[in-house]
Amino acid sequence: MVQEHGLLVAQRMEWVKKVDDDIFEIRSKVSSNIQRALYFHVTDERYIITHGFTKKTQKTPINEIKHAKVLKKEFEENNNG
């Protein structure tokens, strides 16, 4: 959906949201299953999805955000060094 409609439409439709300074969440809901994936922006048209998880509450768990930040840091160290 995001690729087809673009990131701005995805934000308006609340498919994506910012959860930290540089980490974003994309959502998927099938029936009563609520899946989330965290990602970060790399370049103009490039985004990296760090991982996905099942969301059980309204708020994104802090440990999931921390995990995404660790993976982002590893990516940056391995690709900018």
mmJSON file of the N, C-alpha and C atoms, coordinates in Angstrom:
{"data_MODEL":{"atom_site":{
"group_PDB":["ATOM","ATOM","ATOM","ATOM","ATOM","ATOM","ATOM","ATOM","ATOM","ATOM","ATOM","ATOM","ATOM","ATOM","ATOM","ATOM","ATOM","ATOM","ATOM","ATOM","ATOM","ATOM","ATOM","ATOM","ATOM","ATOM","ATOM","ATOM","ATOM","ATOM","ATOM","ATOM","ATOM","ATOM","ATOM","ATOM","ATOM","ATOM","ATOM","ATOM","ATOM","ATOM","ATOM","ATOM","ATOM","ATOM","ATOM","ATOM","ATOM","ATOM","ATOM","ATOM","ATOM","ATOM","ATOM","ATOM","ATOM","ATOM","ATOM","ATOM","ATOM","ATOM","ATOM","ATOM","ATOM","ATOM","ATOM","ATOM","ATOM","ATOM","ATOM","ATOM","ATOM","ATOM","ATOM","ATOM","ATOM","ATOM","ATOM","ATOM","ATOM","ATOM","ATOM","ATOM","ATOM","ATOM","ATOM","ATOM","ATOM","ATOM","ATOM","ATOM","ATOM","ATOM","ATOM","ATOM","ATOM","ATOM","ATOM","ATOM","ATOM","ATOM","ATOM","ATOM","ATOM","ATOM","ATOM","ATOM","ATOM","ATOM","ATOM","ATOM","ATOM","ATOM","ATOM","ATOM","ATOM","ATOM","ATOM","ATOM","ATOM","ATOM","ATOM","ATOM","ATOM","ATOM","ATOM","ATOM","ATOM","ATOM","ATOM","ATOM","ATOM","ATOM","ATOM","ATOM","ATOM","ATOM","ATOM","ATOM","ATOM","ATOM","ATOM","ATOM","ATOM","ATOM","ATOM","ATOM","ATOM","ATOM","ATOM","ATOM","ATOM","ATOM","ATOM","ATOM","ATOM","ATOM","ATOM","ATOM","ATOM","ATOM","ATOM","ATOM","ATOM","ATOM","ATOM","ATOM","ATOM","ATOM","ATOM","ATOM","ATOM","ATOM","ATOM","ATOM","ATOM","ATOM","ATOM","ATOM","ATOM","ATOM","ATOM","ATOM","ATOM","ATOM","ATOM","ATOM","ATOM","ATOM","ATOM","ATOM","ATOM","ATOM","ATOM","ATOM","ATOM","ATOM","ATOM","ATOM","ATOM","ATOM","ATOM","ATOM","ATOM","ATOM","ATOM","ATOM","ATOM","ATOM","ATOM","ATOM","ATOM","ATOM","ATOM","ATOM","ATOM","ATOM","ATOM","ATOM","ATOM","ATOM","ATOM","ATOM","ATOM","ATOM","ATOM","ATOM","ATOM","ATOM","ATOM","ATOM","ATOM","ATOM","ATOM","ATOM","ATOM","ATOM","ATOM","ATOM","ATOM","ATOM","ATOM"],
"id":[1,2,3,4,5,6,7,8,9,10,11,12,13,14,15,16,17,18,19,20,21,22,23,24,25,26,27,28,29,30,31,32,33,34,35,36,37,38,39,40,41,42,43,44,45,46,47,48,49,50,51,52,53,54,55,56,57,58,59,60,61,62,63,64,65,66,67,68,69,70,71,72,73,74,75,76,77,78,79,80,81,82,83,84,85,86,87,88,89,90,91,92,93,94,95,96,97,98,99,100,101,102,103,104,105,106,107,108,109,110,111,112,113,114,115,116,117,118,119,120,121,122,123,124,125,126,127,128,129,130,131,132,133,134,135,136,137,138,139,140,141,142,143,144,145,146,147,148,149,150,151,152,153,154,155,156,157,158,159,160,161,162,163,164,165,166,167,168,169,170,171,172,173,174,175,176,177,178,179,180,181,182,183,184,185,186,187,188,189,190,191,192,193,194,195,196,197,198,199,200,201,202,203,204,205,206,207,208,209,210,211,212,213,214,215,216,217,218,219,220,221,222,223,224,225,226,227,228,229,230,231,232,233,234,235,236,237,238,239,240,241,242,243],
"type_symbol":["N","C","C","N","C","C","N","C","C","N","C","C","N","C","C","N","C","C","N","C","C","N","C","C","N","C","C","N","C","C","N","C","C","N","C","C","N","C","C","N","C","C","N","C","C","N","C","C","N","C","C","N","C","C","N","C","C","N","C","C","N","C","C","N","C","C","N","C","C","N","C","C","N","C","C","N","C","C","N","C","C","N","C","C","N","C","C","N","C","C","N","C","C","N","C","C","N","C","C","N","C","C","N","C","C","N","C","C","N","C","C","N","C","C","N","C","C","N","C","C","N","C","C","N","C","C","N","C","C","N","C","C","N","C","C","N","C","C","N","C","C","N","C","C","N","C","C","N","C","C","N","C","C","N","C","C","N","C","C","N","C","C","N","C","C","N","C","C","N","C","C","N","C","C","N","C","C","N","C","C","N","C","C","N","C","C","N","C","C","N","C","C","N","C","C","N","C","C","N","C","C","N","C","C","N","C","C","N","C","C","N","C","C","N","C","C","N","C","C","N","C","C","N","C","C","N","C","C","N","C","C","N","C","C","N","C","C","N","C","C","N","C","C"],
"label_atom_id":["N","CA","C","N","CA","C","N","CA","C","N","CA","C","N","CA","C","N","CA","C","N","CA","C","N","CA","C","N","CA","C","N","CA","C","N","CA","C","N","CA","C","N","CA","C","N","CA","C","N","CA","C","N","CA","C","N","CA","C","N","CA","C","N","CA","C","N","CA","C","N","CA","C","N","CA","C","N","CA","C","N","CA","C","N","CA","C","N","CA","C","N","CA","C","N","CA","C","N","CA","C","N","CA","C","N","CA","C","N","CA","C","N","CA","C","N","CA","C","N","CA","C","N","CA","C","N","CA","C","N","CA","C","N","CA","C","N","CA","C","N","CA","C","N","CA","C","N","CA","C","N","CA","C","N","CA","C","N","CA","C","N","CA","C","N","CA","C","N","CA","C","N","CA","C","N","CA","C","N","CA","C","N","CA","C","N","CA","C","N","CA","C","N","CA","C","N","CA","C","N","CA","C","N","CA","C","N","CA","C","N","CA","C","N","CA","C","N","CA","C","N","CA","C","N","CA","C","N","CA","C","N","CA","C","N","CA","C","N","CA","C","N","CA","C","N","CA","C","N","CA","C","N","CA","C","N","CA","C","N","CA","C","N","CA","C","N","CA","C","N","CA","C","N","CA","C","N","CA","C","N","CA","C"],
"label_alt_id":[null,null,null,null,null,null,null,null,null,null,null,null,null,null,null,null,null,null,null,null,null,null,null,null,null,null,null,null,null,null,null,null,null,null,null,null,null,null,null,null,null,null,null,null,null,null,null,null,null,null,null,null,null,null,null,null,null,null,null,null,null,null,null,null,null,null,null,null,null,null,null,null,null,null,null,null,null,null,null,null,null,null,null,null,null,null,null,null,null,null,null,null,null,null,null,null,null,null,null,null,null,null,null,null,null,null,null,null,null,null,null,null,null,null,null,null,null,null,null,null,null,null,null,null,null,null,null,null,null,null,null,null,null,null,null,null,null,null,null,null,null,null,null,null,null,null,null,null,null,null,null,null,null,null,null,null,null,null,null,null,null,null,null,null,null,null,null,null,null,null,null,null,null,null,null,null,null,null,null,null,null,null,null,null,null,null,null,null,null,null,null,null,null,null,null,null,null,null,null,null,null,null,null,null,null,null,null,null,null,null,null,null,null,null,null,null,null,null,null,null,null,null,null,null,null,null,null,null,null,null,null,null,null,null,null,null,null,null,null,null,null,null,null],
"label_comp_id":["MET","MET","MET","VAL","VAL","VAL","GLN","GLN","GLN","GLU","GLU","GLU","HIS","HIS","HIS","GLY","GLY","GLY","LEU","LEU","LEU","LEU","LEU","LEU","VAL","VAL","VAL","ALA","ALA","ALA","GLN","GLN","GLN","ARG","ARG","ARG","MET","MET","MET","GLU","GLU","GLU","TRP","TRP","TRP","VAL","VAL","VAL","LYS","LYS","LYS","LYS","LYS","LYS","VAL","VAL","VAL","ASP","ASP","ASP","ASP","ASP","ASP","ASP","ASP","ASP","ILE","ILE","ILE","PHE","PHE","PHE","GLU","GLU","GLU","ILE","ILE","ILE","ARG","ARG","ARG","SER","SER","SER","LYS","LYS","LYS","VAL","VAL","VAL","SER","SER","SER","SER","SER","SER","ASN","ASN","ASN","ILE","ILE","ILE","GLN","GLN","GLN","ARG","ARG","ARG","ALA","ALA","ALA","LEU","LEU","LEU","TYR","TYR","TYR","PHE","PHE","PHE","HIS","HIS","HIS","VAL","VAL","VAL","THR","THR","THR","ASP","ASP","ASP","GLU","GLU","GLU","ARG","ARG","ARG","TYR","TYR","TYR","ILE","ILE","ILE","ILE","ILE","ILE","THR","THR","THR","HIS","HIS","HIS","GLY","GLY","GLY","PHE","PHE","PHE","THR","THR","THR","LYS","LYS","LYS","LYS","LYS","LYS","THR","THR","THR","GLN","GLN","GLN","LYS","LYS","LYS","THR","THR","THR","PRO","PRO","PRO","ILE","ILE","ILE","ASN","ASN","ASN","GLU","GLU","GLU","ILE","ILE","ILE","LYS","LYS","LYS","HIS","HIS","HIS","ALA","ALA","ALA","LYS","LYS","LYS","VAL","VAL","VAL","LEU","LEU","LEU","LYS","LYS","LYS","LYS","LYS","LYS","GLU","GLU","GLU","PHE","PHE","PHE","GLU","GLU","GLU","GLU","GLU","GLU","ASN","ASN","ASN","ASN","ASN","ASN","ASN","ASN","ASN","GLY","GLY","GLY"],
"label_asym_id":["A","A","A","A","A","A","A","A","A","A","A","A","A","A","A","A","A","A","A","A","A","A","A","A","A","A","A","A","A","A","A","A","A","A","A","A","A","A","A","A","A","A","A","A","A","A","A","A","A","A","A","A","A","A","A","A","A","A","A","A","A","A","A","A","A","A","A","A","A","A","A","A","A","A","A","A","A","A","A","A","A","A","A","A","A","A","A","A","A","A","A","A","A","A","A","A","A","A","A","A","A","A","A","A","A","A","A","A","A","A","A","A","A","A","A","A","A","A","A","A","A","A","A","A","A","A","A","A","A","A","A","A","A","A","A","A","A","A","A","A","A","A","A","A","A","A","A","A","A","A","A","A","A","A","A","A","A","A","A","A","A","A","A","A","A","A","A","A","A","A","A","A","A","A","A","A","A","A","A","A","A","A","A","A","A","A","A","A","A","A","A","A","A","A","A","A","A","A","A","A","A","A","A","A","A","A","A","A","A","A","A","A","A","A","A","A","A","A","A","A","A","A","A","A","A","A","A","A","A","A","A","A","A","A","A","A","A","A","A","A","A","A","A"],
"label_entity_id":["1","1","1","1","1","1","1","1","1","1","1","1","1","1","1","1","1","1","1","1","1","1","1","1","1","1","1","1","1","1","1","1","1","1","1","1","1","1","1","1","1","1","1","1","1","1","1","1","1","1","1","1","1","1","1","1","1","1","1","1","1","1","1","1","1","1","1","1","1","1","1","1","1","1","1","1","1","1","1","1","1","1","1","1","1","1","1","1","1","1","1","1","1","1","1","1","1","1","1","1","1","1","1","1","1","1","1","1","1","1","1","1","1","1","1","1","1","1","1","1","1","1","1","1","1","1","1","1","1","1","1","1","1","1","1","1","1","1","1","1","1","1","1","1","1","1","1","1","1","1","1","1","1","1","1","1","1","1","1","1","1","1","1","1","1","1","1","1","1","1","1","1","1","1","1","1","1","1","1","1","1","1","1","1","1","1","1","1","1","1","1","1","1","1","1","1","1","1","1","1","1","1","1","1","1","1","1","1","1","1","1","1","1","1","1","1","1","1","1","1","1","1","1","1","1","1","1","1","1","1","1","1","1","1","1","1","1","1","1","1","1","1","1"],
"label_seq_id":[1,1,1,2,2,2,3,3,3,4,4,4,5,5,5,6,6,6,7,7,7,8,8,8,9,9,9,10,10,10,11,11,11,12,12,12,13,13,13,14,14,14,15,15,15,16,16,16,17,17,17,18,18,18,19,19,19,20,20,20,21,21,21,22,22,22,23,23,23,24,24,24,25,25,25,26,26,26,27,27,27,28,28,28,29,29,29,30,30,30,31,31,31,32,32,32,33,33,33,34,34,34,35,35,35,36,36,36,37,37,37,38,38,38,39,39,39,40,40,40,41,41,41,42,42,42,43,43,43,44,44,44,45,45,45,46,46,46,47,47,47,48,48,48,49,49,49,50,50,50,51,51,51,52,52,52,53,53,53,54,54,54,55,55,55,56,56,56,57,57,57,58,58,58,59,59,59,60,60,60,61,61,61,62,62,62,63,63,63,64,64,64,65,65,65,66,66,66,67,67,67,68,68,68,69,69,69,70,70,70,71,71,71,72,72,72,73,73,73,74,74,74,75,75,75,76,76,76,77,77,77,78,78,78,79,79,79,80,80,80,81,81,81],
"pdbx_PDB_ins_code":[null,null,null,null,null,null,null,null,null,null,null,null,null,null,null,null,null,null,null,null,null,null,null,null,null,null,null,null,null,null,null,null,null,null,null,null,null,null,null,null,null,null,null,null,null,null,null,null,null,null,null,null,null,null,null,null,null,null,null,null,null,null,null,null,null,null,null,null,null,null,null,null,null,null,null,null,null,null,null,null,null,null,null,null,null,null,null,null,null,null,null,null,null,null,null,null,null,null,null,null,null,null,null,null,null,null,null,null,null,null,null,null,null,null,null,null,null,null,null,null,null,null,null,null,null,null,null,null,null,null,null,null,null,null,null,null,null,null,null,null,null,null,null,null,null,null,null,null,null,null,null,null,null,null,null,null,null,null,null,null,null,null,null,null,null,null,null,null,null,null,null,null,null,null,null,null,null,null,null,null,null,null,null,null,null,null,null,null,null,null,null,null,null,null,null,null,null,null,null,null,null,null,null,null,null,null,null,null,null,null,null,null,null,null,null,null,null,null,null,null,null,null,null,null,null,null,null,null,null,null,null,null,null,null,null,null,null,null,null,null,null,null,null],
"Cartn_x":[0.803,0.0,0.854,1.896,2.736,3.433,3.967,4.653,3.686,2.485,1.493,1.0,0.774,0.161,1.141,2.328,3.307,3.261,4.372,4.524,3.594,3.369,2.489,1.056,0.578,-0.765,-0.79,0.265,0.345,0.273,0.93,0.877,-0.53,-1.172,-2.537,-3.509,-3.293,-4.175,-3.81,-2.781,-2.29,-1.774,-1.184,-0.509,0.892,1.433,2.768,2.719,3.638,3.76,5.173,5.574,6.888,6.794,7.711,7.682,8.886,9.895,11.094,11.713,12.804,13.431,13.664,14.129,14.487,13.944,12.97,12.359,10.861,10.376,8.973,8.347,7.028,6.281,5.306,5.273,4.278,3.366,2.072,1.127,0.406,0.018,-0.753,-1.765,-2.996,-4.017,-4.775,-4.773,-5.538,-6.409,-7.695,-8.645,-8.347,-8.094,-7.77,-6.267,-5.465,-4.01,-3.481,-2.78,-2.181,-0.669,-0.108,1.333,1.942,3.161,3.897,5.308,5.88,7.289,7.886,9.106,9.799,10.83,11.031,11.959,12.576,13.621,14.254,14.577,14.765,15.03,16.534,16.961,18.383,18.707,18.059,18.261,16.903,16.899,15.652,14.541,14.803,13.767,14.082,14.98,15.407,15.095,14.433,14.077,14.504,14.893,15.288,14.309,13.669,12.8,13.687,13.659,14.528,13.949,12.667,12.042,10.537,9.834,8.395,8.015,6.82,6.335,4.818,4.22,2.783,2.538,1.722,1.44,0.227,0.383,-0.687,-1.331,-0.712,-1.262,-1.26,-1.85,-1.887,-0.503,0.318,1.636,2.685,3.603,4.69,5.644,5.927,6.811,8.198,8.704,9.999,11.122,11.017,12.07,12.123,11.001,10.988,11.664,11.41,12.052,13.557,13.958,15.39,16.059,15.386,15.93,16.124,15.162,15.266,16.438,16.655,17.757,19.112,19.204,20.443,20.718,19.695,19.862,20.199,19.629,19.943,21.41,21.873,23.272,24.212,23.897,24.706,24.736,23.598,23.522,24.421,24.32,25.12,26.608,26.996,28.408,28.938,28.124,28.552,28.468,27.729,27.534,28.105,28.591,29.171,30.635,31.179,32.544,33.494],
"Cartn_y":[-1.184,0.0,1.259,1.291,2.482,2.705,1.644,1.78,2.268,1.776,2.142,3.583,4.013,5.317,6.397,6.01,6.993,7.209,7.713,7.883,8.958,10.035,11.091,10.599,9.832,9.251,8.279,7.486,6.523,7.234,8.381,9.131,9.672,10.188,10.703,9.59,8.409,7.277,6.586,7.083,6.545,5.12,4.808,3.521,3.595,4.803,5.005,6.139,6.082,7.189,7.219,8.398,8.593,8.169,7.288,6.833,7.314,7.85,8.384,9.372,10.012,11.018,10.529,9.304,8.794,7.392,6.969,5.645,5.828,5.081,5.152,3.771,3.746,2.5,2.403,1.244,0.977,-0.115,0.036,-0.901,-1.744,-2.913,-3.833,-4.504,-4.58,-5.246,-6.213,-7.473,-8.503,-9.158,-9.012,-9.512,-8.829,-9.596,-8.987,-8.964,-9.424,-9.396,-8.022,-7.391,-6.086,-6.267,-6.151,-6.292,-4.918,-4.749,-3.504,-3.831,-2.916,-3.001,-1.624,-1.597,-0.335,-0.158,1.088,1.37,2.747,2.999,4.314,4.705,5.994,6.569,6.591,6.162,6.145,7.235,7.191,8.192,8.574,9.397,9.915,8.877,7.769,6.749,5.424,5.434,4.182,4.195,3.135,2.948,1.544,1.377,0.064,-0.341,-1.489,-2.047,-2.843,-2.493,-3.164,-4.495,-4.506,-5.739,-5.525,-6.624,-6.571,-7.239,-6.924,-7.513,-7.398,-8.153,-8.072,-7.05,-6.071,-5.003,-5.388,-5.327,-5.761,-4.605,-3.42,-2.247,-1.072,0.042,1.235,1.84,1.784,2.413,1.427,1.921,1.079,0.788,-0.492,-0.838,-0.213,0.376,1.052,0.091,-1.182,-2.142,-2.384,-2.288,-2.442,-1.241,-0.049,1.156,1.097,0.684,0.559,-0.445,-1.562,-2.587,-2.011,-1.248,-0.621,0.354,1.107,2.068,1.355,0.222,-0.569,-1.068,-1.588,-2.086,-0.955,0.219,1.383,1.765,1.796,2.137,1.124,-0.163,-1.202,-1.003,-0.703,-0.461,0.706,1.799,2.988,2.711,1.976,1.643,0.766,-0.147,-1.071,-0.48,0.599,1.152,2.547,3.166,4.5,4.532,3.392,3.355,2.974],
"Cartn_z":[0.0,0.0,0.0,0.833,0.9,-0.433,-1.021,-2.303,-3.383,-3.352,-4.357,-4.188,-2.944,-2.687,-2.245,-1.799,-1.35,0.153,0.679,2.122,2.684,1.957,2.471,2.638,1.676,1.799,2.971,3.112,4.215,5.563,5.678,6.93,7.183,6.161,6.326,6.696,6.158,6.437,7.753,8.414,9.68,9.554,8.395,8.227,8.811,8.902,9.46,10.477,11.443,12.387,12.948,13.371,13.978,15.438,15.877,17.267,18.059,17.366,18.001,17.021,17.409,16.542,15.121,14.985,13.658,13.383,14.154,13.991,13.73,12.745,12.358,12.45,12.552,12.67,11.504,10.871,9.833,10.364,10.118,10.723,9.687,10.148,9.328,10.243,9.779,10.585,9.694,10.106,9.421,10.482,10.329,11.321,12.656,13.705,14.998,15.254,14.3,14.419,14.046,14.961,14.697,14.659,13.471,13.281,13.059,13.54,13.351,12.896,12.145,11.773,12.008,12.509,12.723,11.622,11.217,10.124,10.295,9.489,9.479,8.045,7.842,6.527,6.278,5.087,4.749,3.733,2.577,1.53,0.959,-0.071,-0.646,-0.738,-1.384,-1.605,-0.92,0.047,0.679,2.175,2.598,3.997,4.401,5.658,6.171,7.266,7.076,8.117,9.063,10.337,11.303,11.763,12.09,12.569,12.717,12.885,13.08,14.387,14.86,16.11,16.162,17.055,17.282,18.374,18.058,19.016,19.847,21.168,22.06,22.825,22.76,23.441,22.471,22.877,22.025,21.834,22.865,22.829,22.319,21.486,20.993,22.151,22.44,23.559,23.397,24.471,24.444,24.066,24.481,24.136,22.63,21.942,20.481,19.818,20.347,19.808,20.054,21.251,21.559,20.631,20.376,19.479,18.074,17.596,16.273,16.229,17.31,17.353,17.332,18.021,18.003,16.585,15.92,14.554,13.588,13.792,12.958,13.129,14.375,14.652,13.994,14.098,13.452,11.94,11.355,9.914,9.53,10.265,9.959,10.105,11.146,11.348,10.224,9.731,8.678,7.279,7.099,5.762,5.567,6.622,6.497,6.9,7.252,7.76,6.731],
"occupancy":[1.0,1.0,1.0,1.0,1.0,1.0,1.0,1.0,1.0,1.0,1.0,1.0,1.0,1.0,1.0,1.0,1.0,1.0,1.0,1.0,1.0,1.0,1.0,1.0,1.0,1.0,1.0,1.0,1.0,1.0,1.0,1.0,1.0,1.0,1.0,1.0,1.0,1.0,1.0,1.0,1.0,1.0,1.0,1.0,1.0,1.0,1.0,1.0,1.0,1.0,1.0,1.0,1.0,1.0,1.0,1.0,1.0,1.0,1.0,1.0,1.0,1.0,1.0,1.0,1.0,1.0,1.0,1.0,1.0,1.0,1.0,1.0,1.0,1.0,1.0,1.0,1.0,1.0,1.0,1.0,1.0,1.0,1.0,1.0,1.0,1.0,1.0,1.0,1.0,1.0,1.0,1.0,1.0,1.0,1.0,1.0,1.0,1.0,1.0,1.0,1.0,1.0,1.0,1.0,1.0,1.0,1.0,1.0,1.0,1.0,1.0,1.0,1.0,1.0,1.0,1.0,1.0,1.0,1.0,1.0,1.0,1.0,1.0,1.0,1.0,1.0,1.0,1.0,1.0,1.0,1.0,1.0,1.0,1.0,1.0,1.0,1.0,1.0,1.0,1.0,1.0,1.0,1.0,1.0,1.0,1.0,1.0,1.0,1.0,1.0,1.0,1.0,1.0,1.0,1.0,1.0,1.0,1.0,1.0,1.0,1.0,1.0,1.0,1.0,1.0,1.0,1.0,1.0,1.0,1.0,1.0,1.0,1.0,1.0,1.0,1.0,1.0,1.0,1.0,1.0,1.0,1.0,1.0,1.0,1.0,1.0,1.0,1.0,1.0,1.0,1.0,1.0,1.0,1.0,1.0,1.0,1.0,1.0,1.0,1.0,1.0,1.0,1.0,1.0,1.0,1.0,1.0,1.0,1.0,1.0,1.0,1.0,1.0,1.0,1.0,1.0,1.0,1.0,1.0,1.0,1.0,1.0,1.0,1.0,1.0,1.0,1.0,1.0,1.0,1.0,1.0,1.0,1.0,1.0,1.0,1.0,1.0,1.0,1.0,1.0,1.0,1.0,1.0],
"B_iso_or_equiv":[0.0,0.0,0.0,0.0,0.0,0.0,0.0,0.0,0.0,0.0,0.0,0.0,0.0,0.0,0.0,0.0,0.0,0.0,0.0,0.0,0.0,0.0,0.0,0.0,0.0,0.0,0.0,0.0,0.0,0.0,0.0,0.0,0.0,0.0,0.0,0.0,0.0,0.0,0.0,0.0,0.0,0.0,0.0,0.0,0.0,0.0,0.0,0.0,0.0,0.0,0.0,0.0,0.0,0.0,0.0,0.0,0.0,0.0,0.0,0.0,0.0,0.0,0.0,0.0,0.0,0.0,0.0,0.0,0.0,0.0,0.0,0.0,0.0,0.0,0.0,0.0,0.0,0.0,0.0,0.0,0.0,0.0,0.0,0.0,0.0,0.0,0.0,0.0,0.0,0.0,0.0,0.0,0.0,0.0,0.0,0.0,0.0,0.0,0.0,0.0,0.0,0.0,0.0,0.0,0.0,0.0,0.0,0.0,0.0,0.0,0.0,0.0,0.0,0.0,0.0,0.0,0.0,0.0,0.0,0.0,0.0,0.0,0.0,0.0,0.0,0.0,0.0,0.0,0.0,0.0,0.0,0.0,0.0,0.0,0.0,0.0,0.0,0.0,0.0,0.0,0.0,0.0,0.0,0.0,0.0,0.0,0.0,0.0,0.0,0.0,0.0,0.0,0.0,0.0,0.0,0.0,0.0,0.0,0.0,0.0,0.0,0.0,0.0,0.0,0.0,0.0,0.0,0.0,0.0,0.0,0.0,0.0,0.0,0.0,0.0,0.0,0.0,0.0,0.0,0.0,0.0,0.0,0.0,0.0,0.0,0.0,0.0,0.0,0.0,0.0,0.0,0.0,0.0,0.0,0.0,0.0,0.0,0.0,0.0,0.0,0.0,0.0,0.0,0.0,0.0,0.0,0.0,0.0,0.0,0.0,0.0,0.0,0.0,0.0,0.0,0.0,0.0,0.0,0.0,0.0,0.0,0.0,0.0,0.0,0.0,0.0,0.0,0.0,0.0,0.0,0.0,0.0,0.0,0.0,0.0,0.0,0.0,0.0,0.0,0.0,0.0,0.0,0.0],
"pdbx_formal_charge":[null,null,null,null,null,null,null,null,null,null,null,null,null,null,null,null,null,null,null,null,null,null,null,null,null,null,null,null,null,null,null,null,null,null,null,null,null,null,null,null,null,null,null,null,null,null,null,null,null,null,null,null,null,null,null,null,null,null,null,null,null,null,null,null,null,null,null,null,null,null,null,null,null,null,null,null,null,null,null,null,null,null,null,null,null,null,null,null,null,null,null,null,null,null,null,null,null,null,null,null,null,null,null,null,null,null,null,null,null,null,null,null,null,null,null,null,null,null,null,null,null,null,null,null,null,null,null,null,null,null,null,null,null,null,null,null,null,null,null,null,null,null,null,null,null,null,null,null,null,null,null,null,null,null,null,null,null,null,null,null,null,null,null,null,null,null,null,null,null,null,null,null,null,null,null,null,null,null,null,null,null,null,null,null,null,null,null,null,null,null,null,null,null,null,null,null,null,null,null,null,null,null,null,null,null,null,null,null,null,null,null,null,null,null,null,null,null,null,null,null,null,null,null,null,null,null,null,null,null,null,null,null,null,null,null,null,null,null,null,null,null,null,null],
"auth_seq_id":[1,1,1,2,2,2,3,3,3,4,4,4,5,5,5,6,6,6,7,7,7,8,8,8,9,9,9,10,10,10,11,11,11,12,12,12,13,13,13,14,14,14,15,15,15,16,16,16,17,17,17,18,18,18,19,19,19,20,20,20,21,21,21,22,22,22,23,23,23,24,24,24,25,25,25,26,26,26,27,27,27,28,28,28,29,29,29,30,30,30,31,31,31,32,32,32,33,33,33,34,34,34,35,35,35,36,36,36,37,37,37,38,38,38,39,39,39,40,40,40,41,41,41,42,42,42,43,43,43,44,44,44,45,45,45,46,46,46,47,47,47,48,48,48,49,49,49,50,50,50,51,51,51,52,52,52,53,53,53,54,54,54,55,55,55,56,56,56,57,57,57,58,58,58,59,59,59,60,60,60,61,61,61,62,62,62,63,63,63,64,64,64,65,65,65,66,66,66,67,67,67,68,68,68,69,69,69,70,70,70,71,71,71,72,72,72,73,73,73,74,74,74,75,75,75,76,76,76,77,77,77,78,78,78,79,79,79,80,80,80,81,81,81],
"auth_comp_id":["MET","MET","MET","VAL","VAL","VAL","GLN","GLN","GLN","GLU","GLU","GLU","HIS","HIS","HIS","GLY","GLY","GLY","LEU","LEU","LEU","LEU","LEU","LEU","VAL","VAL","VAL","ALA","ALA","ALA","GLN","GLN","GLN","ARG","ARG","ARG","MET","MET","MET","GLU","GLU","GLU","TRP","TRP","TRP","VAL","VAL","VAL","LYS","LYS","LYS","LYS","LYS","LYS","VAL","VAL","VAL","ASP","ASP","ASP","ASP","ASP","ASP","ASP","ASP","ASP","ILE","ILE","ILE","PHE","PHE","PHE","GLU","GLU","GLU","ILE","ILE","ILE","ARG","ARG","ARG","SER","SER","SER","LYS","LYS","LYS","VAL","VAL","VAL","SER","SER","SER","SER","SER","SER","ASN","ASN","ASN","ILE","ILE","ILE","GLN","GLN","GLN","ARG","ARG","ARG","ALA","ALA","ALA","LEU","LEU","LEU","TYR","TYR","TYR","PHE","PHE","PHE","HIS","HIS","HIS","VAL","VAL","VAL","THR","THR","THR","ASP","ASP","ASP","GLU","GLU","GLU","ARG","ARG","ARG","TYR","TYR","TYR","ILE","ILE","ILE","ILE","ILE","ILE","THR","THR","THR","HIS","HIS","HIS","GLY","GLY","GLY","PHE","PHE","PHE","THR","THR","THR","LYS","LYS","LYS","LYS","LYS","LYS","THR","THR","THR","GLN","GLN","GLN","LYS","LYS","LYS","THR","THR","THR","PRO","PRO","PRO","ILE","ILE","ILE","ASN","ASN","ASN","GLU","GLU","GLU","ILE","ILE","ILE","LYS","LYS","LYS","HIS","HIS","HIS","ALA","ALA","ALA","LYS","LYS","LYS","VAL","VAL","VAL","LEU","LEU","LEU","LYS","LYS","LYS","LYS","LYS","LYS","GLU","GLU","GLU","PHE","PHE","PHE","GLU","GLU","GLU","GLU","GLU","GLU","ASN","ASN","ASN","ASN","ASN","ASN","ASN","ASN","ASN","GLY","GLY","GLY"],
"auth_asym_id":["A","A","A","A","A","A","A","A","A","A","A","A","A","A","A","A","A","A","A","A","A","A","A","A","A","A","A","A","A","A","A","A","A","A","A","A","A","A","A","A","A","A","A","A","A","A","A","A","A","A","A","A","A","A","A","A","A","A","A","A","A","A","A","A","A","A","A","A","A","A","A","A","A","A","A","A","A","A","A","A","A","A","A","A","A","A","A","A","A","A","A","A","A","A","A","A","A","A","A","A","A","A","A","A","A","A","A","A","A","A","A","A","A","A","A","A","A","A","A","A","A","A","A","A","A","A","A","A","A","A","A","A","A","A","A","A","A","A","A","A","A","A","A","A","A","A","A","A","A","A","A","A","A","A","A","A","A","A","A","A","A","A","A","A","A","A","A","A","A","A","A","A","A","A","A","A","A","A","A","A","A","A","A","A","A","A","A","A","A","A","A","A","A","A","A","A","A","A","A","A","A","A","A","A","A","A","A","A","A","A","A","A","A","A","A","A","A","A","A","A","A","A","A","A","A","A","A","A","A","A","A","A","A","A","A","A","A","A","A","A","A","A","A"],
"auth_atom_id":["N","CA","C","N","CA","C","N","CA","C","N","CA","C","N","CA","C","N","CA","C","N","CA","C","N","CA","C","N","CA","C","N","CA","C","N","CA","C","N","CA","C","N","CA","C","N","CA","C","N","CA","C","N","CA","C","N","CA","C","N","CA","C","N","CA","C","N","CA","C","N","CA","C","N","CA","C","N","CA","C","N","CA","C","N","CA","C","N","CA","C","N","CA","C","N","CA","C","N","CA","C","N","CA","C","N","CA","C","N","CA","C","N","CA","C","N","CA","C","N","CA","C","N","CA","C","N","CA","C","N","CA","C","N","CA","C","N","CA","C","N","CA","C","N","CA","C","N","CA","C","N","CA","C","N","CA","C","N","CA","C","N","CA","C","N","CA","C","N","CA","C","N","CA","C","N","CA","C","N","CA","C","N","CA","C","N","CA","C","N","CA","C","N","CA","C","N","CA","C","N","CA","C","N","CA","C","N","CA","C","N","CA","C","N","CA","C","N","CA","C","N","CA","C","N","CA","C","N","CA","C","N","CA","C","N","CA","C","N","CA","C","N","CA","C","N","CA","C","N","CA","C","N","CA","C","N","CA","C","N","CA","C","N","CA","C","N","CA","C","N","CA","C","N","CA","C","N","CA","C","N","CA","C"],
"pdbx_PDB_model_num":[1,1,1,1,1,1,1,1,1,1,1,1,1,1,1,1,1,1,1,1,1,1,1,1,1,1,1,1,1,1,1,1,1,1,1,1,1,1,1,1,1,1,1,1,1,1,1,1,1,1,1,1,1,1,1,1,1,1,1,1,1,1,1,1,1,1,1,1,1,1,1,1,1,1,1,1,1,1,1,1,1,1,1,1,1,1,1,1,1,1,1,1,1,1,1,1,1,1,1,1,1,1,1,1,1,1,1,1,1,1,1,1,1,1,1,1,1,1,1,1,1,1,1,1,1,1,1,1,1,1,1,1,1,1,1,1,1,1,1,1,1,1,1,1,1,1,1,1,1,1,1,1,1,1,1,1,1,1,1,1,1,1,1,1,1,1,1,1,1,1,1,1,1,1,1,1,1,1,1,1,1,1,1,1,1,1,1,1,1,1,1,1,1,1,1,1,1,1,1,1,1,1,1,1,1,1,1,1,1,1,1,1,1,1,1,1,1,1,1,1,1,1,1,1,1,1,1,1,1,1,1,1,1,1,1,1,1,1,1,1,1,1,1]
}}}
